[in-house]
Amino acid sequence: MTFEHHPLPTRRRTDDTQDLGPRSRPQRRWWDRGSRDGGRHTALLGLVSPGTVTLGVAVRTVREVDGGTEVQLPDGTVHAGGVLVGADGVHSVVRGHVAPRRRARPSILAPSSWRFVATDPGVDCWVAWTGPAGTVLLIPMVPGRVYGWVSGRDETTDFARTRALFRGFPEVVRTALAAAEESQDPPLHSPLEEINPAVWTTGRVVLVGDAAHASAPVWAQGAALAVEDGLALAEVLQDRDAWDRAGLEFARRRRARVEHVQAATDRFSRTARLPAWLRSVVAPLVGPPSYRAAYGPLREPAGRPEPPVAP
Ligand SMILES: Cc1cc2nc3c(=O)[nH]c(=O)nc-3n(C[C@H](O)[C@H](O)[C@H](O)COP(=O)(O)OP(=O)(O)OC[C@H]3O[C@@H](n4cnc5c(N)ncnc54)[C@H](O)[C@@H]3O)c2cc1C
C-alpha cells in the first residue's frame, strides 16, 4: 500500500437526479461493459432463478397493510408481501416511507468522483496520490488493467476538466487518466452521498444497504455492509412468527458495526479536507493507527447477535 502527497490545489460538488432511470442505466452499462475485467451485472443475475428479478421497474409507493406490505409500480400494479426490504440504494423510495424527512447529503469527503477501468500504467499495488487538486487511486486488477477512482476540485460532469486538474501529478497518474478518457468505456461519474437515519424500520418495512447507511467509499465497506445486512436479515426472517419484530431485531444486530464504519469514514474525510500543509503533517501520524482502528473491529465476524439489552 502506498500513499503519496502531492503539492497542488482541491474540492468540488455535484448534483444528480433522484430519478431511477438516468441514474441506474449508466451504472448498469458500466458494470457490464466498463468493468469487463471484473464481475458482471448480468453474470450476477444468472445466479438467481429466471423471473426473480424484474429490471427497469421502479417502486413508486409503499403501504403497510394488515400482516404485510404493498408496493405500487408506475403502471399501477400492486405487489403484496409479508416483509418489504428496502434495498433501493442511497435515494431509496422505501426510506421515504420509513424516515420521510431524511435525505442523502453530499459526503464530507467530496461531493462526487469518477470511476474507471483502464490500461495499467505500471502500479504493482494499490496507490493513492493526493494533493490540493484532488485524489487519484489506482488498484491493479487482472494483469494489465487497473481500477481507478478520482476525486477532483472542480464540480463538473466533464471528465476532461477533472483530468486537467491533475496535469502536475506524476506521469503514472497522467497516463492512467489519459487511458481512462480515451477508453471505449468512459469513466463513470459517481456522486458521493451519505445517509444515516436514526430509524431503519417501521412495521414490516426494513431498510438495508445504502438505503439505510450510505457512506463515502473511504474504507471500501459499502458493498460489504450491504451483503452482511442481507445475511443478518435472512437469519432474522427465518422465524416467521417474529416478522413483526424483524426490522427491530435486524437493526439491533447491525447498528454498532455500521456506526463504526461511518465514524471511521467521517474521521478520515475530515483529515482529507485539512489544508494541504497540515494534512501532510497529520496524515503520516494518524494514518496507520486510523487504519488499524477502522479495520480491527471489522475482522470480527459480522451479524453475530449481540446480547439483548436488559429491560
Ligand atoms: C465512487 C464509489 C466507489 C465505491 N467503492 C466501493 C468499494 O470500493 N467497496 C465497497 O464495498 N463499496 C464501494 N462503494 C459503495 C457501494 O457501491 C455501495 O455501498 C453498494 O453498492 C450498496 O449496495 P446496495 O445494494 O445497498 O445499493 P445499490 O448498489 O445502490 O443498489 C440499489 C438498487 O436499487 C435499485 N432501485 C433504486 N430505486 C428503486 C426503486 N424505486 N424501485 C426499484 N428499484 C430501485 C437501483 O436501480 C439499484 O439496482 C462505492 C460507492 C461509490 C459511489
PDBQT file of the ligand as one rigid body, heavy atoms in Angstrom, charges set to zero:
ROOT
HETATM    1  C1  LIG A 401     -17.499   6.086  -6.223  1.00  0.00    +0.000 C 
HETATM    2  C2  LIG A 401     -17.887   4.942  -5.344  1.00  0.00    +0.000 A 
HETATM    3  C3  LIG A 401     -16.962   3.957  -5.051  1.00  0.00    +0.000 A 
HETATM    4  C4  LIG A 401     -17.304   2.894  -4.225  1.00  0.00    +0.000 A 
HETATM    5  N1  LIG A 401     -16.347   1.967  -3.928  1.00  0.00    +0.000 NA
HETATM    6  C5  LIG A 401     -16.663   0.954  -3.108  1.00  0.00    +0.000 A 
HETATM    7  C6  LIG A 401     -15.697  -0.035  -2.776  1.00  0.00    +0.000 A 
HETATM    8  O1  LIG A 401     -14.556   0.021  -3.218  1.00  0.00    +0.000 OA
HETATM    9  N2  LIG A 401     -16.076  -1.041  -1.955  1.00  0.00    +0.000 N 
HETATM   10  C7  LIG A 401     -17.343  -1.126  -1.443  1.00  0.00    +0.000 A 
HETATM   11  O2  LIG A 401     -17.647  -2.059  -0.696  1.00  0.00    +0.000 OA
HETATM   12  N3  LIG A 401     -18.267  -0.197  -1.721  1.00  0.00    +0.000 NA
HETATM   13  C8  LIG A 401     -17.960   0.829  -2.531  1.00  0.00    +0.000 A 
HETATM   14  N4  LIG A 401     -18.912   1.767  -2.823  1.00  0.00    +0.000 N 
HETATM   15  C9  LIG A 401     -20.229   1.673  -2.173  1.00  0.00    +0.000 C 
HETATM   16  C10 LIG A 401     -21.095   0.597  -2.812  1.00  0.00    +0.000 C 
HETATM   17  O3  LIG A 401     -21.205   0.845  -4.211  1.00  0.00    +0.000 OA
HETATM   18  C11 LIG A 401     -22.461   0.636  -2.149  1.00  0.00    +0.000 C 
HETATM   19  O4  LIG A 401     -22.325   0.657  -0.744  1.00  0.00    +0.000 OA
HETATM   20  C12 LIG A 401     -23.275  -0.585  -2.527  1.00  0.00    +0.000 C 
HETATM   21  O5  LIG A 401     -23.482  -0.616  -3.929  1.00  0.00    +0.000 OA
HETATM   22  C13 LIG A 401     -24.618  -0.562  -1.817  1.00  0.00    +0.000 C 
HETATM   23  O6  LIG A 401     -25.411  -1.621  -2.295  1.00  0.00    +0.000 OA
HETATM   24  P1  LIG A 401     -26.975  -1.527  -2.225  1.00  0.00    +0.000 P 
HETATM   25  O7  LIG A 401     -27.459  -2.818  -2.832  1.00  0.00    +0.000 OA
HETATM   26  O8  LIG A 401     -27.435  -1.174  -0.869  1.00  0.00    +0.000 OA
HETATM   27  O9  LIG A 401     -27.394  -0.304  -3.156  1.00  0.00    +0.000 OA
HETATM   28  P2  LIG A 401     -27.181  -0.120  -4.719  1.00  0.00    +0.000 P 
HETATM   29  O10 LIG A 401     -25.966  -0.818  -5.196  1.00  0.00    +0.000 OA
HETATM   30  O11 LIG A 401     -27.292   1.364  -4.963  1.00  0.00    +0.000 OA
HETATM   31  O12 LIG A 401     -28.442  -0.846  -5.377  1.00  0.00    +0.000 OA
HETATM   32  C14 LIG A 401     -29.739  -0.309  -5.253  1.00  0.00    +0.000 C 
HETATM   33  C15 LIG A 401     -30.609  -0.898  -6.364  1.00  0.00    +0.000 C 
HETATM   34  O13 LIG A 401     -31.949  -0.467  -6.164  1.00  0.00    +0.000 OA
HETATM   35  C16 LIG A 401     -32.481  -0.059  -7.426  1.00  0.00    +0.000 C 
HETATM   36  N5  LIG A 401     -33.548   0.934  -7.154  1.00  0.00    +0.000 N 
HETATM   37  C17 LIG A 401     -33.416   2.231  -6.790  1.00  0.00    +0.000 A 
HETATM   38  N6  LIG A 401     -34.619   2.798  -6.627  1.00  0.00    +0.000 NA
HETATM   39  C18 LIG A 401     -35.533   1.826  -6.881  1.00  0.00    +0.000 A 
HETATM   40  C19 LIG A 401     -36.963   1.806  -6.885  1.00  0.00    +0.000 A 
HETATM   41  N7  LIG A 401     -37.709   2.887  -6.564  1.00  0.00    +0.000 N 
HETATM   42  N8  LIG A 401     -37.577   0.645  -7.202  1.00  0.00    +0.000 NA
HETATM   43  C20 LIG A 401     -36.858  -0.466  -7.517  1.00  0.00    +0.000 A 
HETATM   44  N9  LIG A 401     -35.507  -0.494  -7.525  1.00  0.00    +0.000 NA
HETATM   45  C21 LIG A 401     -34.871   0.646  -7.215  1.00  0.00    +0.000 A 
HETATM   46  C22 LIG A 401     -31.287   0.541  -8.181  1.00  0.00    +0.000 C 
HETATM   47  O14 LIG A 401     -31.522   0.539  -9.569  1.00  0.00    +0.000 OA
HETATM   48  C23 LIG A 401     -30.187  -0.439  -7.770  1.00  0.00    +0.000 C 
HETATM   49  O15 LIG A 401     -30.154  -1.558  -8.611  1.00  0.00    +0.000 OA
HETATM   50  C24 LIG A 401     -18.607   2.831  -3.675  1.00  0.00    +0.000 A 
HETATM   51  C25 LIG A 401     -19.558   3.809  -3.972  1.00  0.00    +0.000 A 
HETATM   52  C26 LIG A 401     -19.203   4.858  -4.814  1.00  0.00    +0.000 A 
HETATM   53  C27 LIG A 401     -20.236   5.911  -5.126  1.00  0.00    +0.000 C 
ENDROOT
TORSDOF 0
